[in-house]
Amino acid sequence: MKTLLLVLVCAFVSGISVWAANDPAEEKAVMATLEAMAKATLAKDVPTLSRIYGEDVTYAHSSALTETKAQVLKNVQGPGQAEFMRFSETTIRIYGTVALVKGVTDFRNGQPGKMLDNHLNILWVLVKRAEGPHGWQIVARQTTRIGPSAGTPVPPK
């Protein structure tokens, strides 16, 4: 009986490890979604962002402000602007139709003449949906400020 139980546990565990492995094509599509979001944010491309963000998105900033999709899209339109968004130390875990993306994002944004450099640790949650330009939509973002980045240029004073 113990042998049978051990065999079943081993089979179950090995099945999970195979199941949890990311499909490289899906991982690439998830990252393409984030890169498209960054590009559209910089360009203030609201129609593209509207397809990238799910209707049910929860967008939590490091300041504790939480926004809906309508608020995120309104803020992208201005008057503020974004100069760059870079991803690093990115890990992607895909569980069927849900992807968790964790990593560092360096982001410069703000009002003209008063740009702010942000060094952020962000958890992105994406869901596989046909509406997304790469087959995935962002449905949640949780941000934690992790301090200044040596790699992020500081605007002149």
C-alpha positions as a Markdown table, in Angstrom:
| # | Residue | x | y | z |
|---|---|---|---|---|
| 1 | Met | 0.0 | 0.0 | 0.0 |
| 2 | Lys | 2.8 | 2.4 | 0.9 |
| 3 | Thr | 4.5 | 1.6 | -2.4 |
| 4 | Leu | 1.3 | 2.3 | -4.4 |
| 5 | Leu | 0.9 | 5.6 | -2.5 |
| 6 | Leu | 4.5 | 6.6 | -3.2 |
| 7 | Val | 4.1 | 5.8 | -6.9 |
| 8 | Leu | 0.9 | 7.9 | -7.1 |
| 9 | Val | 2.5 | 10.8 | -5.3 |
| 10 | Cys | 5.6 | 10.7 | -7.6 |
| 11 | Ala | 3.4 | 10.5 | -10.7 |
| 12 | Phe | 1.3 | 13.5 | -9.5 |
| 13 | Val | 4.4 | 15.6 | -8.7 |
| 14 | Ser | 6.1 | 14.8 | -12.0 |
| 15 | Gly | 2.8 | 15.7 | -13.8 |
| 16 | Ile | 2.7 | 19.1 | -12.1 |
| 17 | Ser | 6.3 | 19.9 | -13.0 |
| 18 | Val | 5.6 | 19.1 | -16.6 |
| 19 | Trp | 2.3 | 21.0 | -16.6 |
| 20 | Ala | 3.9 | 24.1 | -15.0 |
| 21 | Ala | 6.6 | 24.5 | -17.7 |
| 22 | Asn | 6.0 | 27.5 | -19.9 |
| 23 | Asp | 5.2 | 27.2 | -23.5 |
| 24 | Pro | 7.9 | 29.4 | -25.1 |
| 25 | Ala | 5.5 | 30.7 | -27.7 |
| 26 | Glu | 3.0 | 31.8 | -25.0 |
| 27 | Glu | 5.8 | 33.3 | -22.9 |
| 28 | Lys | 6.9 | 35.3 | -25.9 |
| 29 | Ala | 3.2 | 36.5 | -26.5 |
| 30 | Val | 2.9 | 37.5 | -22.8 |
| 31 | Met | 6.1 | 39.6 | -23.0 |
| 32 | Ala | 5.0 | 41.1 | -26.4 |
| 33 | Thr | 1.8 | 42.2 | -24.6 |
| 34 | Leu | 3.9 | 44.1 | -22.0 |
| 35 | Glu | 6.2 | 45.6 | -24.6 |
| 36 | Ala | 3.1 | 46.7 | -26.6 |
| 37 | Met | 1.7 | 48.3 | -23.5 |
| 38 | Ala | 4.9 | 50.2 | -22.9 |
| 39 | Lys | 5.1 | 51.4 | -26.5 |
| 40 | Ala | 1.4 | 52.4 | -26.5 |
| 41 | Thr | 1.8 | 54.2 | -23.1 |
| 42 | Leu | 4.8 | 56.3 | -24.5 |
| 43 | Ala | 2.8 | 57.1 | -27.6 |
| 44 | Lys | -0.4 | 57.8 | -25.7 |
| 45 | Asp | -2.1 | 55.3 | -28.0 |
| 46 | Val | -5.4 | 54.8 | -26.1 |
| 47 | Pro | -7.1 | 52.5 | -28.7 |
| 48 | Thr | -4.2 | 50.0 | -28.4 |
| 49 | Leu | -4.1 | 50.3 | -24.6 |
| 50 | Ser | -7.9 | 49.8 | -24.5 |
| 51 | Arg | -7.3 | 46.3 | -26.2 |
| 52 | Ile | -4.3 | 45.5 | -23.9 |
| 53 | Tyr | -6.1 | 46.3 | -20.6 |
| 54 | Gly | -9.1 | 44.1 | -19.7 |
| 55 | Glu | -12.3 | 45.8 | -18.8 |
| 56 | Asp | -11.9 | 44.4 | -15.3 |
| 57 | Val | -8.3 | 45.6 | -14.8 |
| 58 | Thr | -7.1 | 46.6 | -11.3 |
| 59 | Tyr | -4.1 | 48.9 | -11.6 |
| 60 | Ala | -2.5 | 49.5 | -8.2 |
| 61 | His | 0.3 | 52.1 | -8.0 |
| 62 | Ser | 3.1 | 52.2 | -5.5 |
| 63 | Ser | 1.4 | 55.3 | -3.9 |
| 64 | Ala | -1.5 | 53.0 | -2.9 |
| 65 | Leu | -3.8 | 54.6 | -5.6 |
| 66 | Thr | -5.8 | 52.0 | -7.4 |
| 67 | Glu | -7.3 | 52.8 | -10.8 |
| 68 | Thr | -9.9 | 51.3 | -13.1 |
| 69 | Lys | -9.4 | 50.9 | -16.8 |
| 70 | Ala | -11.2 | 54.2 | -17.5 |
| 71 | Gln | -8.9 | 56.0 | -15.1 |
| 72 | Val | -5.7 | 54.5 | -16.5 |
| 73 | Leu | -6.7 | 55.4 | -20.1 |
| 74 | Lys | -7.6 | 59.0 | -19.0 |
| 75 | Asn | -4.3 | 59.4 | -17.2 |
| 76 | Val | -2.3 | 58.2 | -20.3 |
| 77 | Gln | -3.9 | 60.9 | -22.4 |
| 78 | Gly | -2.2 | 63.6 | -20.3 |
| 79 | Pro | -1.3 | 66.3 | -19.5 |
| 80 | Gly | 1.6 | 64.2 | -18.2 |
| 81 | Gln | 3.9 | 62.2 | -20.4 |
| 82 | Ala | 6.1 | 59.2 | -20.3 |
| 83 | Glu | 9.6 | 59.1 | -21.8 |
| 84 | Phe | 10.6 | 55.5 | -21.3 |
| 85 | Met | 9.6 | 52.1 | -19.8 |
| 86 | Arg | 12.2 | 49.3 | -19.5 |
| 87 | Phe | 11.7 | 45.8 | -18.1 |
| 88 | Ser | 14.4 | 43.7 | -16.4 |
| 89 | Glu | 14.8 | 40.7 | -14.1 |
| 90 | Thr | 11.5 | 39.5 | -15.6 |
| 91 | Thr | 10.1 | 36.1 | -14.8 |
| 92 | Ile | 7.0 | 34.6 | -16.3 |
| 93 | Arg | 4.9 | 31.8 | -14.9 |
| 94 | Ile | 2.0 | 30.6 | -17.0 |
| 95 | Tyr | -0.9 | 28.6 | -15.5 |
| 96 | Gly | -3.2 | 27.6 | -18.3 |
| 97 | Thr | -4.9 | 30.9 | -19.3 |
| 98 | Val | -3.3 | 33.0 | -16.5 |
| 99 | Ala | 0.2 | 34.5 | -16.6 |
| 100 | Leu | 2.0 | 36.1 | -13.7 |
| 101 | Val | 4.9 | 38.3 | -14.7 |
| 102 | Lys | 7.2 | 39.6 | -12.0 |
| 103 | Gly | 10.1 | 42.0 | -12.5 |
| 104 | Val | 11.7 | 45.4 | -12.3 |
| 105 | Thr | 10.4 | 48.2 | -14.4 |
| 106 | Asp | 12.2 | 51.5 | -14.8 |
| 107 | Phe | 9.8 | 54.2 | -15.9 |
| 108 | Arg | 10.2 | 58.0 | -16.5 |
| 109 | Asn | 7.1 | 60.0 | -16.5 |
| 110 | Gly | 5.5 | 63.2 | -15.2 |
| 111 | Gln | 4.7 | 66.7 | -16.2 |
| 112 | Pro | 6.8 | 68.4 | -18.8 |
| 113 | Gly | 9.9 | 69.8 | -17.0 |
| 114 | Lys | 9.2 | 67.8 | -13.9 |
| 115 | Met | 9.9 | 64.2 | -14.9 |
| 116 | Leu | 10.2 | 61.5 | -12.3 |
| 117 | Asp | 12.3 | 58.4 | -12.4 |
| 118 | Asn | 10.6 | 55.3 | -11.0 |
| 119 | His | 12.4 | 52.1 | -10.1 |
| 120 | Leu | 9.5 | 49.7 | -9.5 |
| 121 | Asn | 9.0 | 46.0 | -8.6 |
| 122 | Ile | 5.8 | 45.1 | -10.5 |
| 123 | Leu | 3.6 | 42.0 | -10.5 |
| 124 | Trp | 1.5 | 41.9 | -13.7 |
| 125 | Val | -1.4 | 39.4 | -14.1 |
| 126 | Leu | -2.5 | 38.6 | -17.6 |
| 127 | Val | -5.4 | 36.4 | -18.9 |
| 128 | Lys | -5.4 | 34.7 | -22.2 |
| 129 | Arg | -8.1 | 36.5 | -24.2 |
| 130 | Ala | -8.6 | 36.9 | -28.0 |
| 131 | Glu | -9.3 | 40.6 | -27.5 |
| 132 | Gly | -5.6 | 41.2 | -26.6 |
| 133 | Pro | -3.3 | 42.1 | -29.5 |
| 134 | His | -1.1 | 39.2 | -28.7 |
| 135 | Gly | -3.8 | 36.9 | -27.3 |
| 136 | Trp | -3.3 | 38.2 | -23.7 |
| 137 | Gln | -4.8 | 41.1 | -21.7 |
| 138 | Ile | -3.5 | 42.7 | -18.5 |
| 139 | Val | -6.1 | 42.4 | -15.7 |
| 140 | Ala | -4.0 | 43.4 | -12.7 |
| 141 | Arg | -0.9 | 45.3 | -11.8 |
| 142 | Gln | 0.6 | 45.7 | -8.3 |
| 143 | Thr | 3.5 | 48.0 | -7.9 |
| 144 | Thr | 6.1 | 48.5 | -5.2 |
| 145 | Arg | 8.7 | 51.3 | -5.3 |
| 146 | Ile | 12.2 | 49.9 | -4.8 |
| 147 | Gly | 14.2 | 53.1 | -4.8 |
| 148 | Pro | 16.4 | 54.9 | -7.3 |
| 149 | Ser | 18.0 | 52.9 | -10.1 |
| 150 | Ala | 21.6 | 53.3 | -11.0 |
| 151 | Gly | 20.6 | 52.5 | -14.6 |
| 152 | Thr | 17.9 | 55.2 | -14.8 |
| 153 | Pro | 19.2 | 58.6 | -15.8 |
| 154 | Val | 18.2 | 61.4 | -13.4 |
| 155 | Pro | 16.9 | 64.6 | -15.1 |
| 156 | Pro | 19.2 | 67.6 | -14.8 |
| 157 | Lys | 18.2 | 70.1 | -12.1 |
